[in-house]
Amino acid sequence: MFKIGTLADWFGVGLLEGIRESQRCGATGVQIYAWNDLDPAIVSKSQIQKVKDTAKECHQEIVALCGELGGNSLERVVDTPQKIAYLKGVVDLATEFDCSVITTHIGVIPKDTKCERYHTMLAACHEIGLYAAKNDVFIAIETGPEPVCQLKAFVDQCSGIGINYDPANLVMVTGDDEVQGVHTAGSSIVHTHAKDGICNHYVGPKEIYSLFAKGGIESLNRASAYFTEMPLGQGSVRWHQYLQALSDIGYKGYLTIEREVHQNAAMDIRLAVEFLKQEIQNLPK
């Protein structure tokens, strides 16, 4: 019904060994970050081949790349040329890996569709979406910075743009219904992250994502007053209802486990694979 993947980098043992760990824990696919040695601006043909060979040896499909835009993502017109160029490079890299999905955060989409920031983000997504579509690739915007209905209305205006559905971001940050949101997003969902968590104190996504804009992934510690990421099944995501909703809309892609912590991540990923297998088994056939 669904396939299970991992983010290889979060095993904390390097990319190639992370791909091997993904096989060992029972997943069939990996998502990898387009950064460091795989930054499209500097990546070598030999490095690409090493990753492809390792994935093949381990029977792992490269299911998605992660294109990290950093800072204010696509919110500021002064930044967009450089970031569009980077994403186009990630699209080219995706074609090397026979991969059709690139996940990313583009910033907080404004509710006011007439404001300058909205049109800056939309213009950038039009350009990169057209480039992706020509290469049979989707740029998948991750849920969290705005309600799903708002994100859906945005992506519907662009070819080559879809949704990377992360239910934990919705329950931890946005306060949106992670189950109903699946039905709202529908066929726009091209990839999902399997993550769990709880909201400790709601302040709204604009406040949270401004922390990430300033401090990147290292700002998670400062955000702990607002939310806590948890191992799968220990947070607020209603997994049975969520997976049933994905099944209802006909999604048959990957549930890619994301565990953004620096301690015990590898152990939690292994347990998450088993958790998802059990949840999938318990769904009506």
C-alpha positions in Angstrom: 0.0 0.0 0.0 2.8 2.4 1.0 6.5 2.2 0.8 8.9 3.2 3.6 11.9 5.3 3.2 14.4 7.1 5.4 16.5 10.3 5.3 19.9 8.7 5.0 21.7 11.7 6.6 19.9 11.4 9.9 21.5 8.1 10.8 24.5 10.3 11.6 27.1 8.0 9.9 27.6 9.8 6.6 25.6 9.5 3.4 26.9 6.2 2.0 26.7 4.4 5.3 23.3 5.9 5.9 22.1 4.3 2.7 23.4 1.0 4.0 21.7 1.6 7.4 18.4 2.2 5.6 18.6 -1.2 4.0 19.5 -2.8 7.3 16.4 -1.3 9.1 14.0 -2.6 6.5 13.3 0.5 4.4 13.3 0.4 0.6 14.1 4.0 -0.2 16.2 7.0 0.8 15.9 10.7 0.6 19.2 12.6 0.4 20.2 16.2 0.9 21.6 18.2 -2.0 24.3 19.8 0.1 27.9 19.4 1.1 29.5 16.9 -1.3 26.1 16.7 -3.2 25.8 20.5 -3.6 24.9 20.7 -7.3 27.4 23.5 -7.8 30.4 21.3 -6.8 29.3 17.7 -7.0 31.5 15.4 -9.1 30.4 12.7 -11.4 32.4 10.2 -9.3 30.5 11.2 -6.2 27.1 10.8 -8.0 28.2 7.4 -9.2 29.3 6.3 -5.7 25.8 7.2 -4.3 24.1 5.4 -7.2 26.2 2.3 -6.8 25.7 2.2 -3.1 21.9 2.6 -3.5 21.8 -0.1 -6.1 23.9 -2.5 -3.9 21.5 -1.9 -1.0 18.3 -2.2 -3.1 17.4 1.4 -2.1 15.4 3.7 -4.4 16.5 7.3 -4.2 13.0 8.6 -3.6 13.6 12.3 -3.1 16.3 15.0 -2.8 16.1 17.7 -0.2 16.8 21.2 -1.6 17.6 23.4 1.4 17.1 27.1 0.6 18.0 28.4 4.0 17.3 31.9 5.4 14.1 33.4 4.1 13.8 30.9 1.3 11.9 32.4 -1.6 10.4 35.3 0.4 12.7 38.1 -0.8 13.1 39.1 -4.4 16.8 39.9 -3.8 17.5 36.3 -2.9 15.4 34.5 -5.5 17.8 34.4 -8.5 20.5 32.6 -6.6 18.0 30.2 -5.0 16.2 29.5 -8.2 19.6 28.7 -9.8 20.3 26.3 -6.9 17.0 24.5 -7.3 17.5 24.2 -11.0 20.8 22.5 -10.2 19.0 20.2 -7.8 16.6 19.3 -10.6 19.5 18.4 -12.8 20.9 16.3 -10.0 17.6 14.6 -9.5 17.6 13.5 -13.1 21.0 11.9 -12.5 19.5 9.8 -9.8 16.3 8.9 -11.7 14.5 10.8 -8.9 11.3 12.7 -9.5 10.8 14.6 -6.2 12.7 17.5 -4.6 11.3 18.6 -1.2 11.9 22.1 0.1 10.6 25.0 2.3 9.9 28.2 0.4 9.1 30.3 3.4 5.7 31.4 4.8 3.1 32.0 2.1 1.2 35.1 2.9 -2.5 34.9 3.4 -2.8 38.2 1.4 -2.5 37.1 -2.2 -2.1 40.7 -3.4 1.0 41.5 -1.3 4.4 41.8 -2.9 5.9 38.8 -1.0 3.1 36.5 -2.2 3.9 37.5 -5.8 7.6 37.2 -5.3 7.2 33.6 -4.1 4.7 32.8 -6.8 6.9 34.1 -9.6 9.9 32.1 -8.3 7.8 28.9 -8.1 6.4 29.5 -11.6 10.0 29.6 -12.9 11.4 26.7 -11.0 8.2 24.7 -11.5 8.3 25.0 -15.3 12.0 23.9 -15.2 11.1 20.9 -13.0 8.1 19.9 -15.1 10.3 19.8 -18.3 12.5 17.3 -16.5 9.6 15.2 -15.1 10.4 16.4 -11.6 8.2 17.8 -8.9 9.3 20.5 -6.5 7.4 19.5 -3.3 6.7 22.3 -0.8 6.6 21.0 2.7 3.5 21.5 4.9 3.8 23.6 8.1 4.3 27.3 7.4 0.6 27.8 6.5 -2.7 25.9 6.6 -3.0 23.2 4.0 -5.9 24.9 2.2 -3.6 28.0 1.7 -0.7 25.9 0.4 -3.0 23.9 -1.9 -4.4 27.1 -3.4 -0.8 28.3 -4.0 0.6 25.1 -5.7 -2.5 24.9 -7.9 -1.2 27.9 -9.7 2.1 26.4 -10.7 3.0 23.5 -13.0 5.8 21.2 -11.6 4.9 22.1 -8.0 3.4 19.7 -5.5 3.2 19.1 -1.7 5.5 17.2 0.6 3.1 16.3 3.4 4.5 16.4 6.9 1.8 15.7 9.4 4.0 16.5 12.4 4.6 20.1 11.2 0.8 20.6 11.2 0.2 19.3 14.7 3.4 20.9 16.2 3.4 24.3 14.6 0.4 25.1 12.4 -2.5 23.8 14.5 -4.1 22.4 11.4 -5.9 19.0 11.2 -3.4 16.6 9.8 -6.1 14.1 8.7 -8.5 16.5 7.0 -5.5 18.2 5.4 -4.8 15.1 3.4 -8.2 15.3 1.8 -7.7 19.0 1.1 -4.3 18.5 -0.5 -5.4 15.4 -2.5 -3.5 14.6 -5.6 -1.1 17.5 -5.0 0.7 15.2 -2.4 3.7 13.8 -4.2 5.8 12.7 -1.2 5.4 12.5 2.6 7.6 12.7 5.6 6.8 10.4 8.5 7.4 12.5 11.6 5.6 12.9 14.9 5.5 15.5 17.7 3.5 17.6 20.1 2.7 21.3 20.4 3.9 22.7 23.8 2.8 26.3 23.3 1.1 27.6 20.2 2.5 30.8 18.8 1.8 30.3 15.1 4.0 29.2 12.2 5.2 32.7 11.3 7.1 33.0 14.7 8.5 29.4 14.4 9.7 29.7 10.9 11.3 33.0 11.5 13.5 31.2 14.0 14.6 28.7 11.3 15.1 31.6 8.9 17.6 33.1 11.3 19.2 30.0 12.8 18.6 27.1 10.5 18.2 23.5 11.8 20.3 24.4 14.9 17.4 26.7 16.1 15.4 23.5 17.0 16.7 23.9 20.6 15.3 27.4 20.9 12.0 26.2 19.4 11.6 23.5 22.1 9.4 25.8 24.2 6.9 25.7 21.4 7.0 22.1 20.2 8.8 18.8 20.7 9.5 16.3 18.0 8.8 12.8 19.2 9.4 9.2 18.0 6.7 7.9 15.7 3.6 6.9 17.6 4.5 8.9 20.7 3.3 12.3 19.5 -0.1 13.8 18.5 -0.2 12.6 14.9 -3.2 10.2 14.6 -1.4 7.6 12.5 -4.2 5.2 11.8 -6.6 7.9 10.6 -3.8 9.7 8.8 -2.7 6.7 6.8 -6.3 5.8 6.1 -6.7 9.3 4.6 -3.7 8.8 2.4 -5.1 5.5 1.2 -8.5 7.1 0.6 -7.0 9.7 -1.8 -5.1 7.0 -3.6 -1.6 7.9 -2.4 0.8 5.0 -2.9 4.1 6.6 -2.5 6.7 6.8 0.2 6.4 7.5 3.9 9.9 8.8 4.4 11.0 8.9 8.1 12.4 12.2 9.3 14.0 12.4 12.7 15.5 15.8 13.3 17.4 15.2 16.5 21.0 14.6 17.2 20.7 11.9 19.9 19.2 8.4 19.3 18.0 9.3 15.8 19.3 6.1 14.3 17.5 4.0 16.9 14.3 6.0 16.5 14.4 5.5 12.7 14.7 1.8 13.1 11.8 1.7 15.5 9.8 4.0 13.2 10.2 1.5 10.3 8.7 -1.2 12.5 5.9 1.1 13.7 4.9 2.0 10.2 4.9 -1.6 9.0 2.5 -2.5 11.8 0.3 0.5 11.2 0.1 -0.4 7.5 -0.7 -4.0 8.3 -3.6 -2.9 10.4 -5.2 -0.8 7.7 -8.2 -2.3 5.9 -7.2 -4.0 2.7 
